[in-house]
Amino acid sequence: MHWFPKGRQTVKTSKWGFCGSNIRSIMRRSTDAIPIVSKLYCSTSPVSLLIRKRPVMVNGGGFVVTASSHKVVFVVDGCGKLGARGELMVKDGEGESILYIHKKEGVVQALSTRNKWNGYSIDYQGQNKLVFTLTDPKSCFALNSAVRISIKPKKESNSSWDFEIHGSFVDKAFTIIDYYGRIVAQVQVEEVIGSKDLYQVSVQPGYDQAFVIGIIAVLDNIFGESTSC
C-alpha cells in the first residue's frame, strides 16, 4: 500500500494507485481528441502500449514504446543519449523528435518547494512550443503533495493544474487522472514477464499518447531510472 495526497488530506491508495471514492473511476465518454503534443497521437479507441527499458551500458538507456502490433511508436532518449542531465527527448516511430523536455534550473527554482519540468512540442520545421509544465515536490516538502501537470495554453479547467499522478512509479502501478477525476492512462507491470523493465500503459480514447509517454519519461528521470545518469 502507498500513501498519496488528495488536496489537503492524505488518503490511502490500493496497489494500483486508486484512492477509493476520491478518484472517480470514470472513463472519458467522449472520443473527441485532446491534442497536447499533436492530434496525430490521439485515438478514438483505447490504446495499449508496452514500454521496454534500454540498458544504459549498451545503448544509452531510455526506453522504447511499442504498440500491440509490436511496431515501435515512440522512443525516449535521456541523459545517456543526450549527454545532459535533466533533458529528455521523445521521438516518434520514425525517429523524428516530437517532444523536448527539460528540468528548469536557476536561483528562483532553487528556492521553490517544487521542481519544474517544461515540455515543448517540436513541429516539422523544428520549432518548439511550450505545451505542458510538470511539477514534483522536493523531497523535504513531499508530504501532502502530488506530481501535477498543467497544460499550456489551458484546455478545459481553470485550475492551476490539469492532470495529477496517483500511485507508485517505482512499482509501475499508477494512474494519470485529469482535474475532474477522469482516468487518462493507467500503468502496470506486464503480467506475462513480471519484470519492471517491461510494463504496460493503457491510454483512454481521445487522450494524447505522446503526452502520456512524455509524463512517464519525466517520472522515469525523477526516480533515477533508464533516462537518468
GROMACS elastic network, one bead per residue, 0.5 to 0.9 nm:
[ bonds ]
;  ai    aj funct       b0    kb
    1    12     6  0.73965   500
    1    13     6  0.62771   500
    1    14     6  0.57005   500
    1    15     6  0.56183   500
    1    16     6  0.88779   500
    1    17     6  0.85645   500
    2    12     6  0.64491   500
    2    13     6  0.56614   500
    2    14     6  0.70430   500
    2    15     6  0.73807   500
    2    17     6  0.76748   500
    2   167     6  0.70964   500
    2   168     6  0.72438   500
    3    10     6  0.68500   500
    3    11     6  0.62095   500
    3    12     6  0.50090   500
    3    13     6  0.60141   500
    3    14     6  0.89555   500
    3   167     6  0.82458   500
    4    10     6  0.60420   500
    4    11     6  0.59760   500
    4    12     6  0.65486   500
    4    13     6  0.68163   500
    4    17     6  0.85139   500
    4    19     6  0.81764   500
    4   143     6  0.83918   500
    4   144     6  0.71563   500
    4   145     6  0.77330   500
    4   146     6  0.71977   500
    4   166     6  0.67822   500
    4   167     6  0.71030   500
    4   168     6  0.89858   500
    5     8     6  0.71100   500
    5     9     6  0.61283   500
    5    11     6  0.60065   500
    5    12     6  0.84503   500
    5   143     6  0.75391   500
    5   145     6  0.56645   500
    5   146     6  0.60506   500
    5   166     6  0.82953   500
    6     9     6  0.54622   500
    6    10     6  0.58771   500
    6    11     6  0.64173   500
    6    19     6  0.83716   500
    6    22     6  0.77202   500
    6   144     6  0.72723   500
    6   145     6  0.79357   500
    6   146     6  0.78199   500
    7    10     6  0.77937   500
    7   144     6  0.74265   500
    7   145     6  0.80278   500
    7   146     6  0.88502   500
    8   144     6  0.62745   500
    8   145     6  0.83701   500
    9   144     6  0.67958   500
   10   143     6  0.84502   500
   10   144     6  0.61570   500
   11    19     6  0.64831   500
   11    20     6  0.85443   500
   11    22     6  0.83442   500
   12    17     6  0.89159   500
   12    18     6  0.85103   500
   12    19     6  0.61415   500
   12    20     6  0.79268   500
   13    16     6  0.75682   500
   13    17     6  0.53044   500
   13    18     6  0.52951   500
   13    20     6  0.68960   500
   13   166     6  0.82214   500
   13   167     6  0.70873   500
   14    17     6  0.53333   500
   14    18     6  0.56180   500
   14    19     6  0.67527   500
   14    20     6  0.77328   500
   14   167     6  0.80928   500
   15    18     6  0.76913   500
   15   167     6  0.77214   500
   15   168     6  0.83940   500
   15   171     6  0.89113   500
   15   173     6  0.69752   500
   15   174     6  0.86333   500
   16   166     6  0.87631   500
   16   167     6  0.63553   500
   16   168     6  0.78832   500
   16   172     6  0.86897   500
   16   174     6  0.58221   500
   16   175     6  0.76447   500
   16   186     6  0.86378   500
   16   187     6  0.83824   500
   16   188     6  0.76152   500
   17   165     6  0.88082   500
   17   166     6  0.53508   500
   17   168     6  0.66138   500
   17   173     6  0.62468   500
   17   175     6  0.62382   500
   18    21     6  0.83819   500
   18    22     6  0.81293   500
   18    23     6  0.64576   500
   18    24     6  0.89288   500
   18    25     6  0.84279   500
   18   166     6  0.67883   500
   18   167     6  0.69051   500
   18   174     6  0.79079   500
   18   175     6  0.74131   500
   19    22     6  0.53603   500
   19    23     6  0.55857   500
   19    24     6  0.87643   500
   19   166     6  0.78131   500
   19   167     6  0.86545   500
   20    23     6  0.62586   500
   20    24     6  0.80519   500
   20    25     6  0.89001   500
   21    24     6  0.60041   500
   21    25     6  0.80877   500
   22   181     6  0.82125   500
   23    26     6  0.85625   500
   23   177     6  0.82130   500
   23   180     6  0.88989   500
   23   181     6  0.54785   500
   23   182     6  0.78034   500
   23   183     6  0.86171   500
   24    27     6  0.88341   500
   24   180     6  0.84132   500
   24   181     6  0.54400   500
   24   182     6  0.65863   500
   24   183     6  0.81486   500
   25   181     6  0.75476   500
   25   182     6  0.68100   500
   25   183     6  0.68272   500
   26    29     6  0.83326   500
   26   181     6  0.75184   500
   26   182     6  0.54260   500
   26   183     6  0.64082   500
   27    30     6  0.88941   500
   27   182     6  0.56263   500
   27   183     6  0.55263   500
   27   184     6  0.76116   500
   27   204     6  0.71838   500
   27   205     6  0.86373   500
   28    31     6  0.74590   500
   28   182     6  0.61998   500
   28   183     6  0.71285   500
   28   184     6  0.78216   500
   28   204     6  0.72720   500
   28   205     6  0.72426   500
   28   206     6  0.80542   500
   29    32     6  0.89735   500
   29   205     6  0.84005   500
   30    33     6  0.84925   500
   30    44     6  0.88111   500
   30   205     6  0.78118   500
   30   206     6  0.74395   500
   31    34     6  0.88757   500
   31    43     6  0.78175   500
   31    44     6  0.51784   500
   31    45     6  0.74311   500
   31   204     6  0.89549   500
   31   205     6  0.55340   500
   31   207     6  0.85598   500
   32    42     6  0.88839   500
   32    43     6  0.89045   500
   32    44     6  0.73730   500
   32   205     6  0.80002   500
   32   206     6  0.53907   500
   32   207     6  0.85433   500
   33    39     6  0.65876   500
   33    42     6  0.57988   500
   33    43     6  0.72285   500
   33    44     6  0.74857   500
   33   205     6  0.77592   500
   33   207     6  0.61983   500
   33   208     6  0.76245   500
   34    38     6  0.86423   500
   34    39     6  0.71382   500
   34    42     6  0.71021   500
   34   155     6  0.84193   500
   34   206     6  0.56650   500
   34   207     6  0.53493   500
   34   208     6  0.63185   500
   35    40     6  0.79294   500
   35    41     6  0.74511   500
   35    42     6  0.65848   500
   35   206     6  0.79834   500
   35   207     6  0.68514   500
   35   208     6  0.54249   500
   35   209     6  0.89963   500
   35   211     6  0.84790   500
   36    39     6  0.74315   500
   36   121     6  0.82985   500
   36   131     6  0.62816   500
   36   132     6  0.79019   500
   36   151     6  0.75932   500
   36   152     6  0.84289   500
   36   207     6  0.84120   500
   36   208     6  0.61685   500
   36   210     6  0.82437   500
   36   211     6  0.63830   500
   37    40     6  0.84863   500
   37    41     6  0.77170   500
   37    98     6  0.75677   500
   37    99     6  0.71722   500
   37   120     6  0.80532   500
   37   121     6  0.54709   500
   37   122     6  0.82180   500
   37   131     6  0.68251   500
   37   208     6  0.69003   500
   37   209     6  0.86341   500
   37   210     6  0.64077   500
   37   211     6  0.60080   500
   38    41     6  0.59040   500
   38    42     6  0.75604   500
   38    98     6  0.88337   500
   38   121     6  0.80839   500
   38   208     6  0.70901   500
   38   210     6  0.78466   500
   38   211     6  0.86551   500
   39    42     6  0.52197   500
   39    43     6  0.84124   500
   39   206     6  0.88630   500
   39   207     6  0.88488   500
   39   208     6  0.69673   500
   40    43     6  0.81243   500
   40   208     6  0.82039   500
   41   206     6  0.89148   500
   41   207     6  0.79239   500
   41   208     6  0.52429   500
   41   209     6  0.53157   500
   41   210     6  0.60541   500
   41   211     6  0.84900   500
   42    45     6  0.88705   500
   42   205     6  0.72447   500
   42   206     6  0.52605   500
   42   207     6  0.54353   500
   42   209     6  0.62526   500
   42   210     6  0.84985   500
   43    46     6  0.70771   500
   43    47     6  0.73234   500
   43   203     6  0.89979   500
   43   204     6  0.83052   500
   43   205     6  0.55612   500
   43   206     6  0.54212   500
   43   207     6  0.71324   500
   43   208     6  0.78460   500
   43   209     6  0.83455   500
   44    47     6  0.89699   500
   44   204     6  0.86115   500
   44   206     6  0.56184   500
   44   207     6  0.87690   500
   45   203     6  0.88776   500
   45   204     6  0.70607   500
   45   206     6  0.74540   500
   46   202     6  0.70342   500
   46   203     6  0.57833   500
   46   206     6  0.83264   500
   47    67     6  0.79502   500
   47    68     6  0.83497   500
   47   201     6  0.81582   500
   47   202     6  0.57783   500
   47   203     6  0.51668   500
   47   204     6  0.65961   500
   47   205     6  0.73176   500
   47   209     6  0.83975   500
   48    66     6  0.88694   500
   48    67     6  0.65048   500
   48    68     6  0.64032   500
   48   200     6  0.70111   500
   48   201     6  0.57930   500
   48   203     6  0.63956   500
   48   204     6  0.89247   500
   49    65     6  0.64777   500
   49    66     6  0.57090   500
   49    68     6  0.65036   500
   49    73     6  0.87386   500
   49   199     6  0.85567   500
   49   200     6  0.57823   500
   49   201     6  0.50333   500
   49   202     6  0.63293   500
   49   203     6  0.78777   500
   50    64     6  0.81737   500
   50    65     6  0.55251   500
   50    66     6  0.52331   500
   50    67     6  0.64093   500
   50    68     6  0.76075   500
   50    70     6  0.85680   500
   50   190     6  0.80562   500
   50   198     6  0.70043   500
   50   199     6  0.58315   500
   50   201     6  0.61682   500
   50   202     6  0.88042   500
   51    63     6  0.65781   500
   51    64     6  0.57702   500
   51    66     6  0.66371   500
   51   197     6  0.78392   500
   51   198     6  0.55953   500
   51   199     6  0.53547   500
   51   200     6  0.61702   500
   51   201     6  0.74386   500
   52    62     6  0.88085   500
   52    63     6  0.54895   500
   52    64     6  0.53078   500
   52    65     6  0.64396   500
   52    66     6  0.81883   500
   52   196     6  0.89086   500
   52   197     6  0.58821   500
   52   199     6  0.68425   500
   53    56     6  0.88980   500
   53    61     6  0.69302   500
   53    62     6  0.61128   500
   53    64     6  0.64346   500
   53    65     6  0.88740   500
   53   196     6  0.88620   500
   53   197     6  0.53460   500
   53   198     6  0.66171   500
   53   225     6  0.89493   500
   53   226     6  0.63443   500
   53   227     6  0.89915   500
   54    57     6  0.88506   500
   54    58     6  0.77325   500
   54    59     6  0.67333   500
   54    60     6  0.72974   500
   54    62     6  0.55658   500
   54    63     6  0.51141   500
   54    64     6  0.71303   500
   54   197     6  0.84325   500
   54   226     6  0.69232   500
   55    58     6  0.53952   500
   55    59     6  0.62120   500
   55    60     6  0.66959   500
   55    62     6  0.77773   500
   55    63     6  0.86222   500
   55   226     6  0.73817   500
   56    59     6  0.58431   500
   56    62     6  0.74363   500
   56    80     6  0.65883   500
   56   226     6  0.67239   500
   56   227     6  0.83286   500
   56   229     6  0.84725   500
   57    60     6  0.60763   500
   57    61     6  0.71949   500
   57    80     6  0.86069   500
   58    61     6  0.75298   500
   59    62     6  0.84844   500
   59    80     6  0.79538   500
   59    81     6  0.78171   500
   60    77     6  0.78149   500
   60    78     6  0.77787   500
   60    79     6  0.76909   500
   60    81     6  0.50864   500
   60    82     6  0.87125   500
   60   226     6  0.85037   500
   60   227     6  0.83080   500
   61    76     6  0.88142   500
   61    77     6  0.71199   500
   61    78     6  0.69693   500
   61    79     6  0.79730   500
   61    80     6  0.58110   500
   61    81     6  0.72502   500
   61   225     6  0.86993   500
   61   226     6  0.50341   500
   61   227     6  0.58307   500
   61   228     6  0.79938   500
   61   229     6  0.88220   500
   62    75     6  0.77273   500
   62    76     6  0.53627   500
   62    78     6  0.54727   500
   62    79     6  0.81440   500
   62    80     6  0.75485   500
   62    81     6  0.79331   500
   62    88     6  0.89019   500
   62   217     6  0.82442   500
   62   220     6  0.87911   500
   62   225     6  0.83863   500
   62   228     6  0.80229   500
   63    74     6  0.86146   500
   63    75     6  0.60581   500
   63    76     6  0.53102   500
   63    77     6  0.70036   500
   63    78     6  0.88043   500
   63   217     6  0.85225   500
   63   226     6  0.69247   500
   63   227     6  0.76402   500
   64    72     6  0.70067   500
   64    73     6  0.80782   500
   64    74     6  0.61473   500
   64    76     6  0.63591   500
   64    77     6  0.89478   500
   65    70     6  0.89932   500
   65    71     6  0.84635   500
   65    72     6  0.58094   500
   65    73     6  0.58310   500
   65    75     6  0.60062   500
   65    76     6  0.81196   500
   65    93     6  0.86108   500
   65   213     6  0.84011   500
   66    69     6  0.76095   500
   66    70     6  0.53415   500
   66    71     6  0.52831   500
   66    73     6  0.53971   500
   66    74     6  0.69487   500
   66    75     6  0.88469   500
   66    93     6  0.86994   500
   67    70     6  0.52330   500
   67    71     6  0.55121   500
   67    72     6  0.65252   500
   67    73     6  0.64502   500
   68    71     6  0.74077   500
   69    72     6  0.87571   500
   70    73     6  0.88768   500
   71    93     6  0.79005   500
   72    75     6  0.75951   500
   72    92     6  0.81625   500
   72    93     6  0.51906   500
   72    94     6  0.83791   500
   73    91     6  0.84122   500
   73    92     6  0.56651   500
   73    94     6  0.78623   500
   74    90     6  0.67753   500
   74    91     6  0.55081   500
   74    93     6  0.50173   500
   74    94     6  0.83464   500
   74    95     6  0.80131   500
   74   210     6  0.76811   500
   74   213     6  0.80283   500
   75    89     6  0.82091   500
   75    90     6  0.58245   500
   75    91     6  0.50738   500
   75    92     6  0.63267   500
   75    93     6  0.68416   500
   75    95     6  0.73655   500
   76    88     6  0.70917   500
   76    89     6  0.56799   500
   76    91     6  0.62344   500
   76    92     6  0.88827   500
   76   213     6  0.83152   500
   76   214     6  0.82248   500
   76   217     6  0.70386   500
   76   227     6  0.78573   500
   77    80     6  0.74412   500
   77    81     6  0.57776   500
   77    82     6  0.68270   500
   77    87     6  0.86411   500
   77    88     6  0.58209   500
   77    89     6  0.51962   500
   77    90     6  0.65541   500
   77    91     6  0.80721   500
   77   217     6  0.87656   500
   77   226     6  0.89634   500
   77   227     6  0.64905   500
   78    81     6  0.56413   500
   78    82     6  0.58271   500
   78    83     6  0.77729   500
   78    84     6  0.78882   500
   78    85     6  0.78560   500
   78    86     6  0.80097   500
   78    87     6  0.62179   500
   78    89     6  0.65731   500
   78    90     6  0.89895   500
   78   217     6  0.84166   500
   78   221     6  0.79357   500
   78   226     6  0.76016   500
   78   228     6  0.62104   500
   78   229     6  0.82312   500
   79    82     6  0.50597   500
   79    84     6  0.51162   500
   79    85     6  0.53627   500
   79    86     6  0.72525   500
   79    87     6  0.65530   500
   79    88     6  0.72077   500
   79   221     6  0.89453   500
   79   226     6  0.88176   500
   79   227     6  0.57596   500
   79   228     6  0.53594   500
   79   229     6  0.56579   500
   80    83     6  0.56659   500
   80    84     6  0.78593   500
   80    85     6  0.88073   500
   80   226     6  0.85617   500
   80   227     6  0.68672   500
   80   228     6  0.70611   500
   80   229     6  0.62834   500
   81    84     6  0.83493   500
   81   227     6  0.85917   500
   82    85     6  0.83048   500
   82    87     6  0.72835   500
   82    88     6  0.75782   500
   82    89     6  0.81542   500
   83    87     6  0.85524   500
   83   229     6  0.87902   500
   84    87     6  0.60656   500
   84    88     6  0.88145   500
   84   229     6  0.86293   500
   85    88     6  0.85602   500
   85   102     6  0.86480   500
   85   103     6  0.84403   500
   85   228     6  0.69346   500
   85   229     6  0.70053   500
   86   101     6  0.80576   500
   86   102     6  0.54219   500
   86   104     6  0.81623   500
   86   117     6  0.84895   500
   86   218     6  0.88116   500
   86   221     6  0.75939   500
   86   222     6  0.88747   500
   86   228     6  0.77569   500
   87   100     6  0.75887   500
   87   101     6  0.57812   500
   87   103     6  0.65631   500
   87   221     6  0.89828   500
   87   227     6  0.87976   500
   87   228     6  0.89507   500
   88    99     6  0.82686   500
   88   100     6  0.59298   500
   88   102     6  0.62225   500
   88   103     6  0.89437   500
   88   214     6  0.84655   500
   88   217     6  0.73238   500
   88   218     6  0.76737   500
   88   221     6  0.85443   500
   88   227     6  0.74603   500
   89    97     6  0.67531   500
   89    98     6  0.77165   500
   89    99     6  0.58721   500
   89   101     6  0.62791   500
   89   102     6  0.87755   500
   89   214     6  0.83540   500
   89   217     6  0.87139   500
   90    95     6  0.89714   500
   90    96     6  0.84809   500
   90    97     6  0.59769   500
   90    98     6  0.59085   500
   90   100     6  0.64027   500
   90   101     6  0.82106   500
   90   210     6  0.77538   500
   90   213     6  0.78369   500
   90   214     6  0.66717   500
   90   217     6  0.82548   500
   91    94     6  0.76039   500
   91    95     6  0.53399   500
   91    96     6  0.51281   500
   91    98     6  0.53532   500
   91    99     6  0.68847   500
   91   100     6  0.89289   500
   91   210     6  0.88416   500
   92    95     6  0.53641   500
   92    96     6  0.54610   500
   92    97     6  0.65416   500
   92    98     6  0.65735   500
   92   210     6  0.83674   500
   93    96     6  0.74514   500
   96   124     6  0.88285   500
   97   100     6  0.75548   500
   97   121     6  0.87194   500
   97   122     6  0.66801   500
   97   123     6  0.85273   500
   97   126     6  0.85916   500
   98   120     6  0.83560   500
   98   121     6  0.56901   500
   98   123     6  0.67789   500
   98   124     6  0.85393   500
   98   126     6  0.89288   500
   98   210     6  0.82092   500
   99   119     6  0.66609   500
   99   120     6  0.55505   500
   99   122     6  0.56632   500
   99   123     6  0.89349   500
   99   128     6  0.84693   500
   99   210     6  0.78481   500
   99   211     6  0.83014   500
   99   214     6  0.73633   500
  100   118     6  0.83106   500
  100   119     6  0.57437   500
  100   120     6  0.51330   500
  100   121     6  0.64226   500
  100   122     6  0.71918   500
  100   128     6  0.81083   500
  100   214     6  0.85912   500
  101   117     6  0.67269   500
  101   118     6  0.55765   500
  101   120     6  0.61883   500
  101   121     6  0.87759   500
  101   214     6  0.77343   500
  101   217     6  0.89326   500
  101   218     6  0.79304   500
  102   116     6  0.86290   500
  102   117     6  0.55577   500
  102   118     6  0.56454   500
  102   119     6  0.67723   500
  102   120     6  0.87246   500
  102   218     6  0.88096   500
  103   115     6  0.75490   500
  103   116     6  0.59262   500
  103   118     6  0.64946   500
  103   218     6  0.89734   500
  104   109     6  0.69192   500
  104   115     6  0.74094   500
  104   116     6  0.55403   500
  104   117     6  0.57520   500
  104   118     6  0.70751   500
  105   108     6  0.79401   500
  105   109     6  0.56935   500
  105   110     6  0.70013   500
  105   115     6  0.86047   500
  105   116     6  0.82382   500
  106   109     6  0.53431   500
  106   110     6  0.61277   500
  106   111     6  0.89068   500
  107   110     6  0.50021   500
  107   111     6  0.65251   500
  107   112     6  0.89100   500
  108   111     6  0.53693   500
  108   112     6  0.65416   500
  109   112     6  0.50459   500
  109   113     6  0.82663   500
  109   114     6  0.78989   500
  109   115     6  0.70672   500
  109   116     6  0.76606   500
  110   113     6  0.81376   500
  110   114     6  0.88384   500
  110   115     6  0.82960   500
  111   114     6  0.87746   500
  112   115     6  0.72081   500
  112   138     6  0.86000   500
  113   136     6  0.87670   500
  113   137     6  0.62541   500
  113   138     6  0.58913   500
  113   139     6  0.89474   500
  113   140     6  0.83875   500
  113   141     6  0.64312   500
  113   142     6  0.89932   500
  114   135     6  0.59589   500
  114   136     6  0.53719   500
  114   138     6  0.52608   500
  114   139     6  0.89344   500
  114   141     6  0.79268   500
  114   142     6  0.89453   500
  115   134     6  0.81968   500
  115   135     6  0.53969   500
  115   136     6  0.52846   500
  115   137     6  0.61882   500
  115   138     6  0.62885   500
  116   133     6  0.68020   500
  116   134     6  0.57657   500
  116   136     6  0.67403   500
  116   137     6  0.89970   500
  117   132     6  0.83712   500
  117   133     6  0.55790   500
  117   134     6  0.50344   500
  117   135     6  0.62434   500
  117   136     6  0.85202   500
  117   218     6  0.78080   500
  118   130     6  0.69861   500
  118   131     6  0.78541   500
  118   132     6  0.60118   500
  118   134     6  0.64574   500
  118   135     6  0.88483   500
  119   129     6  0.82332   500
  119   130     6  0.58689   500
  119   131     6  0.58386   500
  119   132     6  0.51905   500
  119   133     6  0.61463   500
  119   134     6  0.80234   500
  119   211     6  0.89188   500
  119   214     6  0.78482   500
  120   128     6  0.55462   500
  120   131     6  0.54958   500
  120   132     6  0.71890   500
  121   127     6  0.79491   500
  121   128     6  0.55404   500
  121   129     6  0.52522   500
  121   130     6  0.65156   500
  121   131     6  0.63854   500
  122   125     6  0.77788   500
  122   126     6  0.55326   500
  122   127     6  0.54413   500
  122   129     6  0.67031   500
  123   126     6  0.52643   500
  123   127     6  0.55102   500
  123   128     6  0.69010   500
  123   129     6  0.83807   500
  124   127     6  0.74686   500
  130   133     6  0.80705   500
  130   151     6  0.87526   500
  130   152     6  0.63036   500
  130   153     6  0.83300   500
  131   150     6  0.86365   500
  131   151     6  0.58529   500
  131   153     6  0.68590   500
  132   149     6  0.67254   500
  132   150     6  0.55970   500
  132   152     6  0.51380   500
  132   153     6  0.80379   500
  132   211     6  0.87210   500
  133   148     6  0.83732   500
  133   149     6  0.55967   500
  133   150     6  0.53473   500
  133   151     6  0.65624   500
  133   152     6  0.74755   500
  134   147     6  0.71268   500
  134   148     6  0.57142   500
  134   150     6  0.65091   500
  134   151     6  0.88734   500
  134   215     6  0.78857   500
  134   218     6  0.83549   500
  135   146     6  0.84281   500
  135   147     6  0.58121   500
  135   148     6  0.55592   500
  135   149     6  0.64444   500
  135   150     6  0.85925   500
  136   142     6  0.84130   500
  136   145     6  0.79742   500
  136   146     6  0.65966   500
  136   148     6  0.67285   500
  136   149     6  0.89796   500
  136   222     6  0.86670   500
  137   140     6  0.79864   500
  137   141     6  0.59004   500
  137   142     6  0.51998   500
  137   143     6  0.85040   500
  137   145     6  0.62848   500
  137   146     6  0.68722   500
  137   147     6  0.69422   500
  138   141     6  0.54620   500
  138   142     6  0.60440   500
  139   142     6  0.50752   500
  139   143     6  0.84580   500
  140   143     6  0.79180   500
  141   144     6  0.81596   500
  141   145     6  0.74339   500
  142   145     6  0.54191   500
  142   146     6  0.76607   500
  143   146     6  0.85342   500
  145   148     6  0.89624   500
  146   164     6  0.69701   500
  146   165     6  0.67708   500
  146   166     6  0.77472   500
  147   163     6  0.86177   500
  147   164     6  0.58903   500
  147   165     6  0.55543   500
  147   166     6  0.81597   500
  148   161     6  0.62346   500
  148   162     6  0.74254   500
  148   163     6  0.57359   500
  148   165     6  0.65106   500
  149   160     6  0.88188   500
  149   161     6  0.56347   500
  149   162     6  0.58444   500
  149   163     6  0.50054   500
  149   164     6  0.62149   500
  149   165     6  0.85767   500
  149   215     6  0.85273   500
  150   153     6  0.86117   500
  150   154     6  0.75192   500
  150   159     6  0.86432   500
  150   160     6  0.66939   500
  150   163     6  0.65716   500
  151   154     6  0.53124   500
  151   155     6  0.67365   500
  151   161     6  0.75517   500
  151   162     6  0.64664   500
  151   163     6  0.84268   500
  152   155     6  0.77177   500
  154   157     6  0.71078   500
  154   158     6  0.75307   500
  154   162     6  0.82227   500
  155   158     6  0.85957   500
  155   162     6  0.83039   500
  156   159     6  0.89602   500
  156   162     6  0.78681   500
  156   179     6  0.88720   500
  157   160     6  0.83308   500
  157   161     6  0.79723   500
  157   162     6  0.65703   500
  157   179     6  0.70239   500
  157   180     6  0.84417   500
  158   161     6  0.81564   500
  158   162     6  0.84867   500
  159   162     6  0.67862   500
  159   179     6  0.78260   500
  161   164     6  0.77223   500
  161   178     6  0.87577   500
  161   179     6  0.70906   500
  162   177     6  0.85713   500
  162   178     6  0.56421   500
  162   180     6  0.85204   500
  163   176     6  0.67128   500
  163   177     6  0.55639   500
  163   179     6  0.55908   500
  163   180     6  0.88398   500
  163   181     6  0.88249   500
  163   184     6  0.86206   500
  164   175     6  0.83298   500
  164   176     6  0.57930   500
  164   177     6  0.55117   500
  164   178     6  0.63227   500
  164   179     6  0.73282   500
  165   168     6  0.87752   500
  165   174     6  0.69955   500
  165   175     6  0.58989   500
  165   177     6  0.65877   500
  166   169     6  0.89487   500
  166   173     6  0.88622   500
  166   174     6  0.55615   500
  166   175     6  0.52794   500
  166   176     6  0.64949   500
  166   177     6  0.76836   500
  167   171     6  0.85049   500
  167   172     6  0.83589   500
  167   173     6  0.59340   500
  167   175     6  0.62081   500
  167   176     6  0.88161   500
  168   171     6  0.53422   500
  168   172     6  0.60856   500
  168   173     6  0.52994   500
  168   174     6  0.52761   500
  168   175     6  0.86703   500
  169   173     6  0.60873   500
  169   174     6  0.61255   500
  169   187     6  0.84858   500
  169   216     6  0.86251   500
  169   219     6  0.70616   500
  169   220     6  0.77975   500
  169   223     6  0.79678   500
  170   173     6  0.77327   500
  170   196     6  0.83935   500
  170   220     6  0.86962   500
  170   223     6  0.73684   500
  171   174     6  0.81224   500
  171   188     6  0.80184   500
  171   189     6  0.78873   500
  171   196     6  0.73215   500
  172   187     6  0.60751   500
  172   188     6  0.51656   500
  172   189     6  0.58250   500
  172   196     6  0.66839   500
  172   199     6  0.70222   500
  172   200     6  0.86569   500
  173   186     6  0.76159   500
  173   187     6  0.53833   500
  173   189     6  0.70682   500
  174   185     6  0.86373   500
  174   186     6  0.60200   500
  174   187     6  0.53853   500
  174   188     6  0.70166   500
  175   183     6  0.70924   500
  175   184     6  0.75336   500
  175   185     6  0.58593   500
  175   187     6  0.62770   500
  176   182     6  0.86257   500
  176   183     6  0.62384   500
  176   184     6  0.54214   500
  176   185     6  0.52263   500
  176   186     6  0.63847   500
  176   187     6  0.85723   500
  176   212     6  0.83272   500
  177   180     6  0.77688   500
  177   181     6  0.55708   500
  177   182     6  0.53641   500
  177   184     6  0.52164   500
  177   185     6  0.71704   500
  177   186     6  0.88417   500
  178   181     6  0.53659   500
  178   182     6  0.54045   500
  178   183     6  0.66188   500
  178   184     6  0.66230   500
  179   182     6  0.74180   500
  183   186     6  0.75429   500
  183   203     6  0.86968   500
  183   204     6  0.72923   500
  184   202     6  0.84955   500
  184   203     6  0.61207   500
  184   204     6  0.55222   500
  184   205     6  0.83474   500
  184   206     6  0.89477   500
  184   207     6  0.66404   500
  184   212     6  0.83912   500
  185   201     6  0.67200   500
  185   202     6  0.53766   500
  185   204     6  0.59672   500
  185   207     6  0.84208   500
  185   209     6  0.89764   500
  185   212     6  0.73399   500
  186   200     6  0.81859   500
  186   201     6  0.57162   500
  186   202     6  0.52405   500
  186   203     6  0.67738   500
  186   204     6  0.86392   500
  187   199     6  0.71288   500
  187   200     6  0.56518   500
  187   202     6  0.64956   500
  187   203     6  0.89603   500
  188   191     6  0.83600   500
  188   196     6  0.87815   500
  188   199     6  0.58249   500
  188   200     6  0.54189   500
  188   201     6  0.67683   500
  188   202     6  0.86718   500
  189   192     6  0.88124   500
  189   193     6  0.81024   500
  189   194     6  0.62866   500
  189   195     6  0.67596   500
  189   196     6  0.59169   500
  189   197     6  0.84386   500
  189   198     6  0.66206   500
  189   200     6  0.58803   500
  189   201     6  0.88202   500
  190   193     6  0.57505   500
  190   194     6  0.57870   500
  190   195     6  0.71367   500
  190   196     6  0.78844   500
  190   198     6  0.62220   500
  190   200     6  0.55311   500
  191   194     6  0.51604   500
  191   195     6  0.82802   500
  191   199     6  0.84282   500
  191   200     6  0.89465   500
  192   195     6  0.87181   500
  193   196     6  0.86580   500
  193   198     6  0.73153   500
  193   199     6  0.87125   500
  194   197     6  0.87676   500
  194   198     6  0.77841   500
  194   199     6  0.84201   500
  195   198     6  0.56521   500
  195   199     6  0.74495   500
  196   199     6  0.60736   500
  201   212     6  0.89019   500
  201   213     6  0.88501   500
  203   206     6  0.86069   500
  203   207     6  0.68718   500
  203   208     6  0.82359   500
  203   209     6  0.67571   500
  203   212     6  0.78605   500
  204   207     6  0.61325   500
  205   208     6  0.87213   500
  206   209     6  0.89673   500
  207   211     6  0.82546   500
  207   212     6  0.81633   500
  208   211     6  0.53298   500
  208   212     6  0.64907   500
  208   213     6  0.88991   500
  209   212     6  0.50392   500
  209   213     6  0.62330   500
  209   214     6  0.85610   500
  210   213     6  0.51074   500
  210   214     6  0.61180   500
  210   215     6  0.87380   500
  211   215     6  0.63388   500
  211   216     6  0.87343   500
  212   215     6  0.51935   500
  212   216     6  0.63525   500
  212   217     6  0.86614   500
  213   216     6  0.50220   500
  213   217     6  0.60992   500
  213   218     6  0.87616   500
  214   218     6  0.64361   500
  214   219     6  0.88031   500
  215   218     6  0.52286   500
  215   219     6  0.63805   500
  215   220     6  0.86383   500
  216   219     6  0.50615   500
  216   220     6  0.60541   500
  216   221     6  0.86454   500
  217   220     6  0.50180   500
  217   221     6  0.63371   500
  217   222     6  0.87182   500
  217   226     6  0.89452   500
  217   227     6  0.72471   500
  218   221     6  0.51023   500
  218   222     6  0.61305   500
  218   223     6  0.86759   500
  218   227     6  0.84591   500
  219   223     6  0.62041   500
  219   224     6  0.85941   500
  219   225     6  0.87038   500
  220   223     6  0.54409   500
  220   224     6  0.63649   500
  220   225     6  0.52638   500
  220   226     6  0.66000   500
  220   227     6  0.63822   500
  220   228     6  0.76990   500
  221   224     6  0.50616   500
  221   225     6  0.58173   500
  221   226     6  0.71200   500
  221   227     6  0.53086   500
  221   228     6  0.51257   500
  221   229     6  0.87366   500
  222   225     6  0.77649   500
  222   228     6  0.79528   500
  223   228     6  0.83788   500
  224   227     6  0.73383   500
  224   228     6  0.53234   500
  224   229     6  0.74475   500
  225   228     6  0.57588   500
  225   229     6  0.82441   500
  226   229     6  0.79901   500
